[in-house]
Amino acid sequence: MHRVLVLGAGRIGRTISAFLATAGDYEVTVADIDEEHLSSLAKHDCLQTVVLDVSQTETLLALMQQHLVVISAVNPSRQHGIASAALGAGVSYFDLTEDVANTKRVASVAERAAQGQIFMPQCGLAPGFVSVAAASLTHEYDALESIEMRVGALPQHPSNALRYNLTWSPEGLIHEYCEPCEAIVDGEYRLIEPLEGVEELVIDGDAYEAFNTSGGLGTLCDSLKGRVRDLTYKTIRYPGHRDLMDFLLRDLRLCERRELVIDILERAVPGTQQDVVVVFCAASGMINGEYRRTTDVRKLYPIEVAGEVRAAIQRTTSAGVCAMVDLYFAGRLPSRGLVRQEQVPLEVFLDNRFGQHFVPPTVGGRPVVEKRGI
């Protein structure tokens, strides 16, 4: 049995623990400062809970030493401290953060990893799986012109002016709408403005808009610098969403008062479990002397796990990190230091039992809830 420590019992942490505890070969400890969050976890023989404040370094270190892997599903501001504790405990580290600065801090910790110890940040959906999918498109090109990465978690039945419901952390949402965005433009690394670069998309007959947001590229700017002319990541929303958020965050300057806008969203925008995750990746360039374009497009829906419906964003984010942990224990990842998402071949990822969550169940099918055992 593989012993794994999951830090954080929010919506994503609960889904990660359900995936692993029901897999049959994991013993999972979930730690959170909030006893109420822990009490909401489904009971399972392979799952135990611990009340823990991750800022208590000695207690955290002692708990880590009882496990082989730690998965951080807490606030990105804690990631560097958790990664440092993992280094001292000799355990491998995985997280879900989209925060660029904190990922760089984790990478600096990874430089001191022992043999067999890896640090793999950004293991969710975007960043995460989208980098695996985008990187897979690049291999057949003799010369790359552009890589487009577009991802959105959307309500299936929007009912407000924003055409949006909360499906994940509002803190993460506002962070990606306000922070500078990494990109490669005309062959050069740049920081570009969030909420800019608006474009229209039509996927399977449905109309969307996409615009710059922060964090979704993961480490691809480093991996593809010098190989591609243009590399961009944008978030997919229904048309009209971006203009309203631009008014709130920039015209009213609520980017400077993030706690206020987060409170407003939590009070006024309902959550939903009936969402859809849309993943769109495209590459263009030269193949055997011809100018070509290839795409990878996926729509993914909620699933029932351990008697509870998990929203598509919970499903995909959790499956992303669980697949990487599974591949680590199977010896399919590099054996030391920082590991990037794009180092994992798409076919290896999708062949994994958790990676299978990114394979739509039917061609063109749209199930609202898919029941699947792991």
C-alpha positions in Angstrom: 0.0 0.0 0.0 1.2 3.5 -0.9 1.0 6.0 2.0 -0.1 9.4 0.8 -0.7 12.6 2.8 -3.2 15.0 1.3 -3.1 18.6 2.8 -6.4 20.3 2.5 -10.0 18.9 2.7 -11.7 21.4 0.4 -13.6 20.4 -2.7 -10.5 19.3 -4.5 -8.8 17.7 -1.5 -11.9 15.6 -0.8 -12.1 14.4 -4.4 -8.4 13.5 -4.4 -8.8 11.5 -1.2 -11.9 9.7 -2.6 -10.1 8.7 -5.8 -7.0 7.4 -4.0 -8.8 5.7 -1.0 -11.1 3.8 -3.4 -8.3 2.7 -5.7 -7.3 -0.3 -3.7 -3.6 0.3 -3.2 -3.4 3.6 -1.3 -3.6 4.5 2.3 -4.6 8.2 2.6 -4.3 10.6 5.4 -6.1 13.9 4.9 -5.0 16.9 7.0 -6.9 20.2 7.4 -7.2 22.9 10.1 -11.0 22.8 9.8 -12.6 19.8 11.6 -15.8 20.5 9.8 -14.1 19.9 6.4 -12.6 16.7 7.7 -15.9 15.4 9.0 -17.5 15.8 5.6 -15.2 13.2 4.1 -16.7 9.9 3.1 -15.7 7.2 5.5 -13.4 4.5 4.1 -11.1 1.9 5.6 -8.1 3.3 3.7 -8.7 6.9 4.8 -7.9 8.7 8.0 -8.0 12.3 9.0 -5.8 14.6 11.1 -6.5 18.2 12.3 -3.4 20.2 11.3 -2.2 23.7 10.8 0.3 23.5 8.0 2.2 26.5 9.4 3.2 24.3 12.4 6.4 23.1 10.7 7.6 20.5 13.3 4.1 18.9 13.4 3.9 18.9 9.6 7.3 17.4 9.2 6.6 14.6 11.7 3.4 13.7 9.8 5.1 13.8 6.5 7.7 11.3 7.7 5.0 8.7 8.1 4.2 8.9 4.3 5.9 8.5 0.9 4.2 11.4 -0.9 2.5 14.6 0.0 -0.1 16.3 -2.1 -0.7 20.0 -1.3 -4.3 21.2 -2.0 -4.1 24.3 0.2 -3.6 28.0 -0.5 -0.7 28.7 -2.9 1.0 31.0 -0.3 1.7 27.9 1.8 3.4 25.9 -1.0 7.0 26.9 -0.5 6.9 26.1 3.2 5.2 22.7 2.5 7.8 21.9 -0.2 10.6 22.8 2.2 9.1 20.5 4.8 8.8 17.7 2.2 12.5 18.2 1.3 13.4 17.7 5.0 11.1 14.7 5.4 12.5 13.0 2.3 9.1 12.6 0.7 8.0 13.5 -2.9 5.8 16.5 -3.4 2.9 17.3 -5.7 0.7 20.4 -5.8 -2.1 22.0 -7.9 -1.0 25.7 -7.8 -1.4 28.1 -10.8 0.7 30.7 -9.0 3.8 31.4 -11.1 5.9 32.9 -8.3 5.3 30.0 -5.8 6.0 27.4 -8.5 9.4 29.0 -9.0 10.0 28.8 -5.2 9.1 25.1 -5.3 11.5 24.6 -8.2 14.3 26.1 -6.2 13.6 23.6 -3.4 13.6 20.7 -5.9 17.3 21.5 -6.8 18.2 19.9 -3.4 16.1 16.8 -3.7 17.5 13.4 -2.9 17.7 10.5 -5.3 14.1 9.1 -5.7 12.6 12.3 -4.4 10.7 14.5 -6.9 8.8 17.8 -6.8 6.0 18.1 -9.3 4.0 21.3 -9.0 1.0 22.4 -11.1 -0.6 18.9 -11.4 -4.2 19.7 -12.0 -6.1 20.7 -15.1 -4.6 24.0 -16.2 -1.8 24.1 -15.3 -1.5 20.3 -15.5 -3.1 18.1 -18.1 -3.3 20.9 -20.6 0.5 21.0 -20.8 0.6 17.3 -21.4 -1.9 17.6 -24.2 -0.3 20.7 -25.8 3.2 19.2 -25.6 1.9 16.1 -27.4 1.0 18.2 -30.4 4.5 19.5 -30.9 6.4 16.3 -31.6 5.5 15.9 -35.3 6.4 19.4 -36.3 9.6 20.2 -38.0 9.1 23.9 -37.2 6.5 25.2 -34.8 4.7 28.5 -35.3 2.2 28.6 -32.6 0.7 26.7 -29.6 -2.8 27.8 -28.4 -4.0 26.4 -25.0 -7.6 27.2 -24.1 -9.4 25.8 -21.0 -12.7 26.6 -19.2 -14.8 25.2 -16.4 -18.3 26.4 -17.3 -21.8 25.9 -15.9 -23.9 23.7 -18.2 -27.0 25.9 -17.5 -25.8 29.5 -16.9 -28.6 31.8 -15.5 -27.0 35.1 -14.6 -25.4 38.0 -16.4 -21.9 36.7 -15.9 -23.0 33.3 -17.4 -20.9 31.7 -14.7 -21.3 29.7 -11.5 -18.6 29.0 -8.9 -17.1 25.5 -9.5 -13.8 26.0 -7.7 -11.9 28.5 -5.5 -13.0 32.1 -6.0 -9.5 33.1 -4.7 -7.9 31.2 -7.6 -10.4 32.7 -10.1 -9.6 36.3 -9.1 -5.9 35.5 -9.0 -5.9 34.3 -12.6 -7.9 37.3 -13.7 -5.6 39.9 -12.0 -2.1 38.6 -12.3 0.3 39.1 -15.3 0.2 36.2 -17.8 3.2 34.4 -19.2 3.5 34.0 -23.0 5.9 33.7 -25.8 5.2 36.4 -28.5 7.3 36.6 -31.7 9.8 34.2 -30.1 10.3 36.2 -26.9 9.2 35.5 -23.4 6.8 38.2 -22.2 4.4 39.1 -19.4 1.0 40.2 -20.9 -2.1 41.6 -19.4 -4.9 39.4 -18.0 -8.4 39.8 -19.5 -6.9 41.0 -22.8 -6.5 39.1 -26.1 -10.2 38.4 -26.4 -11.1 35.9 -29.2 -14.2 33.9 -30.3 -14.3 30.1 -30.3 -16.9 27.7 -31.7 -16.5 24.1 -30.4 -19.1 21.5 -31.4 -21.4 24.3 -32.5 -21.2 26.1 -29.1 -20.0 29.7 -29.0 -17.4 30.8 -26.4 -15.0 33.6 -25.8 -11.4 33.2 -24.6 -9.0 35.8 -23.0 -5.6 35.9 -21.2 -5.4 34.6 -17.7 -2.5 33.8 -15.4 -0.8 30.5 -14.6 -2.2 28.1 -17.2 1.0 27.6 -19.2 2.8 25.9 -16.3 6.5 25.6 -17.3 5.9 25.4 -21.1 7.5 28.8 -21.6 10.8 27.4 -20.4 10.3 24.1 -22.2 9.4 25.6 -25.6 11.5 28.8 -25.6 13.4 28.9 -28.9 11.1 26.3 -30.5 7.9 28.2 -31.0 7.1 31.7 -32.2 3.9 32.2 -30.2 2.6 30.4 -27.1 -0.5 31.5 -25.3 -2.9 30.3 -22.6 -6.5 31.7 -22.4 -9.5 30.9 -20.2 -12.8 29.9 -22.0 -16.0 31.5 -20.9 -19.4 32.1 -22.4 -19.6 35.4 -24.5 -20.0 38.5 -22.4 -18.3 37.3 -19.2 -15.0 38.9 -19.8 -16.5 42.5 -20.3 -18.4 42.3 -17.0 -15.3 41.0 -15.1 -13.2 43.7 -16.7 -15.6 46.3 -15.5 -15.5 45.0 -11.9 -11.8 44.3 -11.7 -10.3 47.1 -13.7 -12.8 49.9 -14.2 -13.9 49.7 -10.5 -10.4 48.7 -9.4 -11.5 45.7 -7.4 -8.3 43.9 -8.4 -6.9 46.1 -5.7 -9.6 44.9 -3.2 -9.6 41.2 -3.8 -11.1 40.1 -0.5 -14.1 42.3 -1.3 -14.7 40.9 -4.8 -14.2 37.4 -3.5 -16.8 38.0 -0.8 -19.2 39.4 -3.4 -18.8 36.4 -5.6 -19.3 34.0 -2.8 -22.5 35.8 -1.7 -24.0 36.5 -5.1 -22.8 33.8 -7.5 -24.1 30.3 -6.7 -22.0 27.2 -7.0 -22.9 24.2 -9.2 -22.0 20.6 -9.6 -23.5 20.6 -13.1 -20.5 22.0 -15.1 -18.5 21.1 -18.1 -14.7 21.3 -18.6 -13.7 22.3 -22.1 -10.1 21.7 -23.2 -8.9 23.1 -26.6 -5.2 22.8 -27.7 -4.0 23.7 -31.2 -0.5 23.7 -32.8 0.5 25.1 -36.2 3.7 25.0 -38.2 5.6 23.0 -40.8 5.4 19.2 -41.2 7.4 17.7 -44.2 7.4 21.0 -46.0 3.6 21.7 -45.5 2.0 24.3 -43.3 -0.3 22.3 -40.9 -2.6 22.7 -37.9 -3.5 20.0 -35.4 -5.9 20.2 -32.4 -6.8 18.3 -29.3 -10.4 19.0 -28.1 -12.2 17.5 -25.1 -15.4 18.1 -23.2 -15.6 16.4 -19.8 -18.5 16.2 -17.4 -19.3 15.4 -13.7 -18.9 11.9 -12.2 -20.1 10.1 -9.2 -17.4 8.7 -6.9 -17.9 7.2 -3.5 -21.6 8.1 -3.6 -21.0 11.8 -4.3 -21.3 13.7 -7.5 -18.0 15.4 -8.3 -18.1 18.5 -10.6 -16.1 18.2 -13.8 -13.5 20.7 -12.5 -13.1 18.7 -9.3 -12.9 15.5 -11.3 -10.3 16.7 -13.8 -8.1 18.6 -11.3 -8.0 15.7 -8.9 -7.5 13.1 -11.6 -4.6 15.1 -12.9 -2.6 14.9 -9.7 -3.7 11.4 -8.9 -2.4 10.2 -12.3 1.0 11.8 -11.7 1.2 10.2 -8.2 0.2 6.8 -9.7 2.9 7.2 -12.4 5.5 8.1 -9.8 4.8 4.9 -7.9 4.9 2.9 -11.1 8.4 4.3 -11.9 7.2 6.1 -15.0 8.5 9.6 -14.0 12.0 11.0 -13.7 13.6 9.9 -10.4 14.9 13.1 -8.9 14.2 16.8 -8.7 11.7 19.0 -10.5 9.4 17.2 -12.9 7.4 19.2 -15.4 4.0 18.2 -16.7 5.1 18.2 -20.3 7.8 15.5 -19.5 5.0 12.9 -19.4 3.8 11.6 -22.8 0.1 12.0 -23.5 -0.3 8.3 -24.3 1.3 7.3 -20.9 -0.9 9.7 -19.0 -4.2 8.6 -20.7 -3.3 4.9 -20.3 -3.2 5.5 -16.5 -6.4 4.6 -14.6 -6.8 8.2 -13.4 -5.7 9.6 -16.7 -8.7 7.8 -18.2 -10.9 10.5 -16.7 -9.7 12.8 -19.5 -11.0 10.4 -22.2 -14.6 11.4 -23.1 -16.9 8.3 -22.5 -18.5 8.6 -26.0 -17.8 10.5 -29.2 -20.0 13.5 -29.0 -21.7 12.2 -25.9 -22.9 14.6 -23.2 -23.6 12.7 -20.0 -24.5 15.0 -17.0 -23.3 12.4 -14.5 -21.1 9.4 -15.4 -20.8 6.7 -12.8 -17.4 5.0 -12.7 -15.4 2.9 -10.3 -11.7 3.3 -10.2 
